[in-house]
Amino acid sequence: MNMPWFMWVFYSFFFAYMGYQSAKGWLSSHPCVTALALNQIQSAEALRKAHLYLKNHLARFGPISYWWITPFYLLYEMGLQQDVPMVKKDTIELALNLLLKSKLGMTDRTLIHKLLATQQNNGSFPPSRQFRIPRSHQQLSAINGSEEKVKDAHGIFSTSATIVALSRQMQLLRS
């Protein structure tokens, strides 16, 4: 990672002060963040390097993310379809799967119905546990399932992702 030396010094002192072993994991490259950045990178050389990094990551690890438990976030951001098992009723996985299909110009009525079947009486969708917070020193290769899993407290993110996914599917079904 290209970071000025004084930033490394600052981060080293900050993380030591906070009691962390190191911040090497948090400060390293993450495929999920790189995939998201693909939409914003304007330099042809930086874009080439990002694509190469992601291609190598997929070949080595598969669609595994640092901050996300589900493989569908990385696949969605990259616009790639792969056969990966899906949790049957996790709202975020269902929504990301539909978003990916929309990105690829595909519709899936069965998946739409599965997602709609999870809607709660108040109109929201159930919270998801697809987010994780690795320890600051953990790099992607050291993630082992012991990381903190974060629940989407009131289903706000799940509901938002679902609304966007359903909206994009409806646009495709109407065209």
C-alpha positions as CSV (number, residue, x, y, z in Angstrom):
1,M,0.0,0.0,0.0
2,N,1.4,3.4,-0.9
3,M,1.1,5.6,2.1
4,P,3.4,8.4,3.2
5,W,5.7,7.4,6.0
6,F,4.2,9.9,8.5
7,M,0.8,8.3,8.0
8,W,2.3,4.9,9.0
9,V,3.8,6.5,12.1
10,F,0.5,8.2,13.0
11,Y,-1.5,4.9,12.5
12,S,1.2,2.9,14.4
13,F,0.9,5.2,17.4
14,F,-2.9,5.5,17.2
15,F,-3.4,1.7,17.1
16,A,-0.9,1.1,19.8
17,Y,-2.6,3.7,22.0
18,M,-6.0,1.9,21.3
19,G,-4.4,-1.4,22.4
20,Y,-4.4,-3.1,19.0
21,Q,-1.6,-5.4,18.0
22,S,-1.3,-3.7,14.6
23,A,-3.5,-2.3,11.9
24,K,-1.9,-4.3,9.1
25,G,-5.2,-6.0,8.3
26,W,-7.3,-2.8,8.2
27,L,-4.7,-0.9,6.2
28,S,-4.1,-3.7,3.6
29,S,-5.9,-4.0,0.3
30,H,-9.4,-5.5,0.5
31,P,-11.1,-7.1,-2.6
32,C,-14.5,-5.8,-1.6
33,V,-13.2,-2.2,-1.3
34,T,-11.3,-2.5,-4.6
35,A,-14.3,-3.9,-6.4
36,L,-16.4,-0.9,-5.2
37,A,-13.7,1.5,-6.3
38,L,-13.8,0.1,-9.9
39,N,-16.8,2.4,-10.5
40,Q,-14.8,5.5,-9.5
41,I,-11.2,4.9,-10.7
42,Q,-10.4,7.2,-13.6
43,S,-6.8,6.4,-14.2
44,A,-6.4,3.7,-16.8
45,E,-3.2,2.3,-15.1
46,A,-4.9,2.2,-11.7
47,L,-7.9,0.5,-13.2
48,R,-5.7,-2.1,-14.9
49,K,-4.0,-2.8,-11.5
50,A,-7.3,-3.0,-9.7
51,H,-8.6,-5.5,-12.3
52,L,-5.4,-7.5,-12.0
53,Y,-5.5,-7.6,-8.2
54,L,-9.2,-8.8,-8.3
55,K,-8.5,-11.4,-11.0
56,N,-5.6,-12.8,-8.9
57,H,-7.7,-12.7,-5.7
58,L,-10.5,-14.6,-7.4
59,A,-8.1,-17.2,-8.7
60,R,-6.5,-17.7,-5.3
61,F,-9.4,-17.3,-2.8
62,G,-12.6,-17.2,-4.8
63,P,-15.2,-14.4,-4.1
64,I,-14.2,-13.9,-0.5
65,S,-14.4,-10.4,1.0
66,Y,-12.8,-8.8,3.9
67,W,-15.7,-6.9,5.4
68,W,-18.5,-9.1,4.0
69,I,-19.4,-12.7,4.8
70,T,-21.4,-13.3,1.7
71,P,-19.6,-13.8,-1.6
72,F,-22.4,-11.9,-3.4
73,Y,-21.1,-8.4,-2.5
74,L,-17.8,-9.0,-4.4
75,L,-19.6,-10.7,-7.3
76,Y,-22.1,-7.9,-7.6
77,E,-19.5,-5.1,-7.5
78,M,-17.5,-7.0,-10.2
79,G,-20.5,-7.9,-12.3
80,L,-19.5,-11.6,-12.2
81,Q,-21.8,-14.6,-12.0
82,Q,-20.5,-17.7,-10.3
83,D,-22.2,-20.7,-8.8
84,V,-21.9,-20.2,-5.0
85,P,-24.2,-21.5,-2.4
86,M,-26.7,-19.0,-1.0
87,V,-28.2,-18.7,2.4
88,K,-31.9,-19.3,1.7
89,K,-33.5,-16.5,3.8
90,D,-30.8,-13.9,4.3
91,T,-32.2,-10.7,3.0
92,I,-28.8,-9.2,2.0
93,E,-27.7,-12.3,0.1
94,L,-31.1,-12.4,-1.7
95,A,-31.0,-8.7,-2.5
96,L,-27.3,-8.8,-3.7
97,N,-28.1,-11.8,-5.8
98,L,-31.0,-9.9,-7.5
99,L,-28.8,-6.8,-7.9
100,L,-26.1,-8.9,-9.6
101,K,-28.7,-10.4,-11.9
102,S,-30.1,-6.9,-12.7
103,K,-26.6,-5.7,-13.5
104,L,-26.2,-8.6,-15.9
105,G,-29.6,-7.8,-17.5
106,M,-31.3,-11.0,-16.0
107,T,-34.5,-11.4,-14.0
108,D,-35.4,-14.0,-11.5
109,R,-39.1,-14.2,-10.4
110,T,-38.4,-17.1,-8.0
111,L,-35.8,-15.0,-6.2
112,I,-38.1,-12.0,-6.1
113,H,-40.8,-14.1,-4.5
114,K,-38.3,-15.5,-1.9
115,L,-37.2,-12.0,-1.0
116,L,-40.8,-10.7,-0.8
117,A,-41.7,-13.6,1.5
118,T,-39.2,-12.3,4.1
119,Q,-41.0,-9.0,4.4
120,Q,-42.2,-8.3,7.9
121,N,-45.6,-7.0,9.0
122,N,-44.2,-3.4,9.5
123,G,-43.0,-3.4,5.8
124,S,-39.3,-3.7,6.6
125,F,-37.1,-6.7,5.8
126,P,-35.2,-8.8,8.4
127,P,-31.8,-7.7,9.6
128,S,-28.8,-9.5,8.1
129,R,-25.6,-10.8,9.6
130,Q,-23.5,-10.6,6.5
131,F,-21.1,-7.9,7.8
132,R,-18.0,-8.7,9.8
133,I,-15.4,-6.7,11.6
134,P,-12.0,-8.5,11.5
135,R,-9.5,-7.7,14.2
136,S,-7.2,-4.9,13.1
137,H,-4.2,-7.1,12.6
138,Q,-6.1,-9.8,10.6
139,Q,-5.4,-10.0,7.0
140,L,-7.8,-11.6,4.6
141,S,-5.9,-14.9,4.6
142,A,-6.2,-15.1,8.4
143,I,-10.0,-14.6,8.6
144,N,-11.3,-17.8,10.2
145,G,-14.9,-17.1,11.3
146,S,-14.0,-15.8,14.8
147,E,-14.5,-12.2,13.7
148,E,-17.3,-10.1,15.1
149,K,-20.4,-10.4,13.0
150,V,-22.5,-7.3,12.9
151,K,-26.3,-7.4,12.8
152,D,-28.0,-4.8,10.6
153,A,-29.8,-3.5,13.7
154,H,-33.2,-2.5,12.5
155,G,-33.0,-4.0,9.0
156,I,-32.4,-0.5,7.6
157,F,-29.6,-1.7,5.2
158,S,-31.5,-4.9,4.4
159,T,-34.7,-3.0,3.6
160,S,-32.8,-0.4,1.5
161,A,-30.9,-3.1,-0.5
162,T,-34.2,-5.0,-1.0
163,I,-36.0,-1.9,-2.3
164,V,-33.2,-1.2,-4.8
165,A,-33.0,-4.8,-5.9
166,L,-36.7,-5.1,-6.4
167,S,-36.8,-1.8,-8.2
168,R,-34.1,-2.8,-10.7
169,Q,-35.8,-6.2,-11.3
170,M,-39.1,-4.5,-11.9
171,Q,-37.4,-2.1,-14.5
172,L,-36.1,-5.2,-16.3
173,L,-39.4,-7.0,-16.2
174,R,-41.2,-4.0,-17.6
175,S,-38.8,-3.6,-20.6
